[in-house]
Amino acid sequence: MFVTNVIRWVSGTWLWTLLRYWPSSGLPFRIWTPILPSREPSQEQDIESNALALAIAHPEGEHCCRIQNDERTASEGSRLAEDFLPPTEIFDTSRTPNIPFWSLKPYDFIAEGATAHVYGINSAIVLKVPICYNNPDTNDITDHAAGIESLKHEKAIYDILDEQKFKHPNILCCILSIPEGIFLERLATTLEFRNRNRKNEPVNENTMMRWIKQLVSAEAYLEELGYVHGDLRPANILLTNQDHLKLCDFDASVRPGERLLTASPGFSQVSDLKTYQPCIASCSTEQLAIGSCIFTIGTGTEPLEDAVDQVRRFYYNDFPSTNGMIFGEVIRNCWGKKFRSIAELERVTNANLSTAFQDTNTPAMDNQELNLRLQECEEFLHANTVVEQTRDVFEHT
């Protein structure tokens, strides 16, 4: 096999492997992905669980990207992933996530939601894009179309948030919006993941109170802007390394009076038990979700999570007991829809904080840090644009 390597420097730091002869590709030349400057291991790690995403050959010949808990460093995981990666011709014929940019690797894949994939750019930034697979089936095509609309809606919500002079410190910051997706700040973990690890990493009462205070504060702010979150649950609540809370995932946010886009068991009620259609958004639907989140913060478990009739019991207002719980009365009043507004709920919550509660300010992203993150996003896009342009030149040679 004849191999030709052309070394080219871009901006003094980028080294590209441009050409490789590949007879079976159908093209005279083929471009490899760029050899990027090595990242620090801490930036490659999945911050939540030190997980490494490796491309692993399926026993039946298919290839998939899996998350594996591993004590090895991220750099070792990177090399393993490279070893397991099949040739591009084989990789493209399997049902795998369609990686949106050349410099991203399978191990940069962080999470998959109902309509989006999330990739780590570095230790401070993630990229959220519509869900997309190579060689998609009919369902994948439908999911991709839904993902595009969902992300379009979330971008519109972030536009409204960005227009405000006051940036709420407990709402995830959008760094940059591009046609392919949105760059967001990267946090340590989710409340959902943290709850799974409560036995090994207990949460003290002061931290619980901080989370509850910050959660209700962010929700009251959304109410001021004329919106409800619409999909409030532990998976959409992020935590920093300093145990501060931030809301994320606003693709289901709507105005009161509009129909909710989703109904998550344990955190919402359906309008009926035949169609399971979501309810009309209101202060009542949102405070019910807040009550369930406070319950989860206090207990480490979701309301009725093991009940086979969870949806039915919530529909009939058959909620679990909150006796002896932190903010137990507040939870019951949320489930009973007793508060006339989230602002009223915030006042009651703050009044119920323990006298021993010690609050600390949430570290918000200031303009200096935002400009730095924006520069990193632009550098990432520029590097990938150079690769794409070079690839196009040689593919048409």
Secondary structure, DSSP 8 states (H G I E B T S, - for coil): ------EEEETTTEEEE--B--GGGSSS-B----B-----HHHHS-TTT-EEEEEEE-TTS-EEEEEEE-SS-HHHHHHHHHHH---HHHHTTS--B--SSTT--GGGEEEE-SSEEEEE-SSSEEEEEE--BSS--HHHHHHHHHHHHHHHHHHHHHHHHHHSSS--TTB--EEEEETTEEEEE--SEEHHHHHHTTTTS---HHHHHHHHHHHHHHHHHHHHTT-B-S--SGGGEEE-TTS-EEE---TT-B-TTSB-S---BTTB-BS-TTT--B-B--HHHHHHHHHHHHHHHHHSS-TTTT-TTHHHHHHTT-----TT-TTHHHHHHHHTT--S-HHHHHHHHHHTS-TT----------HHHHHHHHHHHHHHHHHHHHHHHHHHHHHT-
